[in-house]
Amino acid sequence: MEVGNERFRVHRYFFEHESKVFREEIERSTAPGQPRQGDNDSTAIVLKDSPKDFEKLLGFFYNPSVLI
């Protein structure tokens, strides 16, 4: 994911599982044999949020007291 001018390498599980918007963006079709959206730096999913806000979201996803 690219947020502002920062790149974040995160597991796609939470995004695919918890958000229809992210799931559709990640699953968006590409040409056969090409990487999926978000698979590498050249196909990074770009968000218009601030990096600090995205870090807060990741803090929720990766909070050990919330993980089952």
PyRosetta script that sets phi, psi and omega in degrees:
from pyrosetta import init, pose_from_sequence

init()
pose = pose_from_sequence("MEVGNERFRVHRYFFEHESKVFREEIERSTAPGQPRQGDNDSTAIVLKDSPKDFEKLLGFFYNPSVLI")
pose.set_psi(1, 142.7)
pose.set_omega(1, 175.0)
pose.set_phi(2, -117.0)
pose.set_psi(2, 121.8)
pose.set_omega(2, -178.2)
pose.set_phi(3, -128.3)
pose.set_psi(3, 118.8)
pose.set_omega(3, -172.6)
pose.set_phi(4, 63.2)
pose.set_psi(4, -127.6)
pose.set_omega(4, 177.2)
pose.set_phi(5, -105.4)
pose.set_psi(5, 16.8)
pose.set_omega(5, -177.1)
pose.set_phi(6, -114.1)
pose.set_psi(6, 145.9)
pose.set_omega(6, 176.3)
pose.set_phi(7, -107.0)
pose.set_psi(7, 138.9)
pose.set_omega(7, 178.2)
pose.set_phi(8, -123.6)
pose.set_psi(8, 129.8)
pose.set_omega(8, 174.5)
pose.set_phi(9, -105.3)
pose.set_psi(9, 108.8)
pose.set_omega(9, -175.7)
pose.set_phi(10, -131.7)
pose.set_psi(10, 157.0)
pose.set_omega(10, 175.8)
pose.set_phi(11, -65.5)
pose.set_psi(11, 142.9)
pose.set_omega(11, -179.9)
pose.set_phi(12, -85.0)
pose.set_psi(12, -8.4)
pose.set_omega(12, -175.2)
pose.set_phi(13, -52.3)
pose.set_psi(13, -55.2)
pose.set_omega(13, -176.2)
pose.set_phi(14, -60.8)
pose.set_psi(14, -39.1)
pose.set_omega(14, -176.9)
pose.set_phi(15, -70.5)
pose.set_psi(15, -42.1)
pose.set_omega(15, 178.2)
pose.set_phi(16, -68.9)
pose.set_psi(16, -40.3)
pose.set_omega(16, -174.6)
pose.set_phi(17, -76.4)
pose.set_psi(17, -37.9)
pose.set_omega(17, -170.8)
pose.set_phi(18, -101.7)
pose.set_psi(18, -8.2)
pose.set_omega(18, -175.1)
pose.set_phi(19, -140.1)
pose.set_psi(19, 118.7)
pose.set_omega(19, 176.7)
pose.set_phi(20, -62.4)
pose.set_psi(20, -38.4)
pose.set_omega(20, -179.0)
pose.set_phi(21, -62.7)
pose.set_psi(21, -48.8)
pose.set_omega(21, 178.4)
pose.set_phi(22, -64.5)
pose.set_psi(22, -42.1)
pose.set_omega(22, -179.4)
pose.set_phi(23, -58.4)
pose.set_psi(23, -45.8)
pose.set_omega(23, 179.6)
pose.set_phi(24, -65.6)
pose.set_psi(24, -37.3)
pose.set_omega(24, 179.1)
pose.set_phi(25, -66.8)
pose.set_psi(25, -43.5)
pose.set_omega(25, -179.2)
pose.set_phi(26, -67.9)
pose.set_psi(26, -39.4)
pose.set_omega(26, -176.3)
pose.set_phi(27, -84.9)
pose.set_psi(27, -3.3)
pose.set_omega(27, -177.8)
pose.set_phi(28, -51.2)
pose.set_psi(28, 133.0)
pose.set_omega(28, -174.6)
pose.set_phi(29, -67.0)
pose.set_psi(29, 144.9)
pose.set_omega(29, 175.4)
pose.set_phi(30, -126.4)
pose.set_psi(30, 172.5)
pose.set_omega(30, 178.2)
pose.set_phi(31, -62.2)
pose.set_psi(31, 146.8)
pose.set_omega(31, 178.3)
pose.set_phi(32, -53.8)
pose.set_psi(32, 135.3)
pose.set_omega(32, 178.7)
pose.set_phi(33, 83.3)
pose.set_psi(33, -3.2)
pose.set_omega(33, 179.7)
pose.set_phi(34, -95.8)
pose.set_psi(34, 153.5)
pose.set_omega(34, 179.3)
pose.set_phi(35, -65.5)
pose.set_psi(35, 150.2)
pose.set_omega(35, 176.4)
pose.set_phi(36, -72.1)
pose.set_psi(36, 160.7)
pose.set_omega(36, 175.7)
pose.set_phi(37, -56.7)
pose.set_psi(37, 127.5)
pose.set_omega(37, 178.9)
pose.set_phi(38, 89.4)
pose.set_psi(38, 0.1)
pose.set_omega(38, -178.5)
pose.set_phi(39, -74.2)
pose.set_psi(39, -26.4)
pose.set_omega(39, -179.0)
pose.set_phi(40, -152.6)
pose.set_psi(40, 179.8)
pose.set_omega(40, -176.6)
pose.set_phi(41, -61.3)
pose.set_psi(41, -34.8)
pose.set_omega(41, -177.1)
pose.set_phi(42, -76.6)
pose.set_psi(42, -16.1)
pose.set_omega(42, 177.4)
pose.set_phi(43, -116.3)
pose.set_psi(43, 23.2)
pose.set_omega(43, -177.9)
pose.set_phi(44, -56.7)
pose.set_psi(44, 142.6)
pose.set_omega(44, 173.5)
pose.set_phi(45, -79.5)
pose.set_psi(45, 125.0)
pose.set_omega(45, -176.0)
pose.set_phi(46, -100.9)
pose.set_psi(46, 125.7)
pose.set_omega(46, 177.4)
pose.set_phi(47, -110.7)
pose.set_psi(47, 147.7)
pose.set_omega(47, -178.7)
pose.set_phi(48, -93.6)
pose.set_psi(48, 2.4)
pose.set_omega(48, 179.2)
pose.set_phi(49, -72.4)
pose.set_psi(49, 171.5)
pose.set_omega(49, 175.4)
pose.set_phi(50, -81.9)
pose.set_psi(50, 148.0)
pose.set_omega(50, 177.3)
pose.set_phi(51, -56.5)
pose.set_psi(51, -36.7)
pose.set_omega(51, -179.9)
pose.set_phi(52, -63.3)
pose.set_psi(52, -41.4)
pose.set_omega(52, 178.0)
pose.set_phi(53, -65.2)
pose.set_psi(53, -39.7)
pose.set_omega(53, 179.1)
pose.set_phi(54, -66.2)
pose.set_psi(54, -38.2)
pose.set_omega(54, 176.6)
pose.set_phi(55, -61.3)
pose.set_psi(55, -37.3)
pose.set_omega(55, 176.9)
pose.set_phi(56, -63.9)
pose.set_psi(56, -42.1)
pose.set_omega(56, 176.8)
pose.set_phi(57, -61.1)
pose.set_psi(57, -45.7)
pose.set_omega(57, 178.7)
pose.set_phi(58, -63.3)
pose.set_psi(58, -34.7)
pose.set_omega(58, 177.0)
pose.set_phi(59, -60.3)
pose.set_psi(59, -36.0)
pose.set_omega(59, 176.3)
pose.set_phi(60, -69.6)
pose.set_psi(60, -47.6)
pose.set_omega(60, -179.3)
pose.set_phi(61, -60.6)
pose.set_psi(61, -40.0)
pose.set_omega(61, -173.5)
pose.set_phi(62, -102.5)
pose.set_psi(62, 16.4)
pose.set_omega(62, 178.7)
pose.set_phi(63, -72.1)
pose.set_psi(63, 117.7)
pose.set_omega(63, -176.7)
pose.set_phi(64, -61.2)
pose.set_psi(64, -26.6)
pose.set_omega(64, -179.4)
pose.set_phi(65, -76.2)
pose.set_psi(65, -14.8)
pose.set_omega(65, 179.8)
pose.set_phi(66, -97.1)
pose.set_psi(66, -28.3)
pose.set_omega(66, -176.2)
pose.set_phi(67, -66.1)
pose.set_psi(67, 142.4)
pose.set_omega(67, -179.5)
pose.set_phi(68, -99.6)
pose.dump_pdb("model.pdb")
